[in-house]
Amino acid sequence: MILIADSGSTKVSWRVLHKDGTVQAIHTMGINPFFVTEEEIIQTLEGTLKPAIKGTVEQVFFYGAGVAGQDKIDLLTRCFHTVFPGCRVEAYSDLLAAARCMLGKEKGIAAILGTGANTCFYDGEKIADNVPACGYILGDEGGGAVLGKKLVSDYLKRMLPEDLSTAFEKQYKLGLLDIIEKVYRQPLPNRFLASFALFLGAHATHPYVKDFLARAFDEFFVRNIAHYDYKTYEVNIVGSVAFYFKEHVEAAAARNGMRIGQIVRTPIEGLVAYHKAER
């Protein structure tokens, strides 16, 4: 039995590949080794995942945010060995998940546009080049947290058109001190900021929002994708921001002389197909 995971900080989408060919879907709390302890990971695996699985787990492929560095891979491996003794464990980044999901064994450009943003050139086996994402303070252009950061800043600086400002106030009822508290003093401000992407989606036909999104996604392509061989390869993107703002992303790519291949919301089904082909 093979276990495949696509993990973010909020939730994990699991797929269990049974020997009879059936695929079982399970969801648990997020497992990001940067933010949760070894004990908390084991608790999630023991308490939520293991009871839902019938049979012996022989192989685990874990893809996730926060899988960076051998220490994090070792931590995840210990956790899985504790809960599923004797299983083989391979842990990879969410960026490799994006590449394998959309490109399989083919060369190409793969990217993530979700809460954060990241990009790479994939050589059919591994990530061969990666423009650093740098997080939502220094980079992550086009990601949900950066979209939210810029929108909230425009609201606070009185840059929003009056009708949008009124709508924002009515929907969120947040003052300056509330926002400062959430961004500078409470945990996971990136999630808080990314939540405002929903407001942009609800007002996507507004001239201000159209221009806002055009500039944001232009930055994503110019500051990231432009450093790869985009004249030869299409750009393939996974993530909720790319999926729900697909038309705006495609328009930005075209303005910058780039071609979009696939845009998918999550990588998990593509990962299932990839590992089925590997069996």
Secondary structure, DSSP 8 states (H G I E B T S, - for coil): -EEEEEE-SSEEEEEEE-TTS-EEEEEEE---TTTS-HHHHHHHIIIIIGGG--S---EEEEEETT--SHHHHHHHHHHHHHHSTT-EEEEEEHHHHHHHHHHTTS-EEEEEESSSEEEEEE-SSSEEE-----HHHH--TTSHHHHHHHHHHHHHTT-S-HHHHHHHHHHH---HHHHHIIIIISS-HHHHHHTTHHHHHHTTTSHHHHHHHHHHHHHHHHHTGGGS-TTTS-EEEESHHHHHTHHHHHHHHHHTT--EEEEES-SHHHHHHHHHHH-
